[in-house]
Amino acid sequence: MVCTKTFEESIKIDSKPNGYVELAKCVMSGELSNIEYVYQLCESLWNGLNEWYEELGIVYRIQELPSFK
């Protein structure tokens, strides 16, 4: 399966957010019926993404909408 190969390759990449590997492995296993567990994995990845972006110096949040005058 192409999707599984992509996940397998992405897990090997050095720079990735915390929580990514766990969620990717869960998706690859196809065991997604425990909604609470999958939700917790997504939350963990979301927190990991925020930390990872900060480490990489990526600013993706804005506090105010831009003005289009």
FENVENQUI-V992463 format. One record per residue. N is the residue number from 1. RES is the residue in one letter. D_CENTER is the distance of its C-alpha to the mean C-alpha in whole Angstrom. Layout:
<<N & RES & D_CENTER> <N & RES & D_CENTER>>
This chain:
<<1 & M & 21> <2 & V & 19> <3 & C & 16> <4 & T & 16> <5 & K & 17> <6 & T & 14> <7 & F & 12> <8 & E & 15> <9 & E & 15> <10 & S & 11> <11 & I & 11> <12 & K & 15> <13 & I & 13> <14 & D & 14> <15 & S & 12> <16 & K & 8> <17 & P & 6> <18 & N & 8> <19 & G & 6> <20 & Y & 5> <21 & V & 9> <22 & E & 10> <23 & L & 8> <24 & A & 9> <25 & K & 12> <26 & C & 12> <27 & V & 12> <28 & M & 14> <29 & S & 17> <30 & G & 17> <31 & E & 17> <32 & L & 16> <33 & S & 19> <34 & N & 18> <35 & I & 17> <36 & E & 17> <37 & Y & 15> <38 & V & 12> <39 & Y & 12> <40 & Q & 12> <41 & L & 9> <42 & C & 7> <43 & E & 9> <44 & S & 8> <45 & L & 4> <46 & W & 6> <47 & N & 8> <48 & G & 7> <49 & L & 6> <50 & N & 9> <51 & E & 11> <52 & W & 10> <53 & Y & 11> <54 & E & 14> <55 & E & 15> <56 & L & 15> <57 & G & 17> <58 & I & 15> <59 & V & 16> <60 & Y & 15> <61 & R & 16> <62 & I & 20> <63 & Q & 22> <64 & E & 25> <65 & L & 25> <66 & P & 27> <67 & S & 31> <68 & F & 32> <69 & K & 36>>
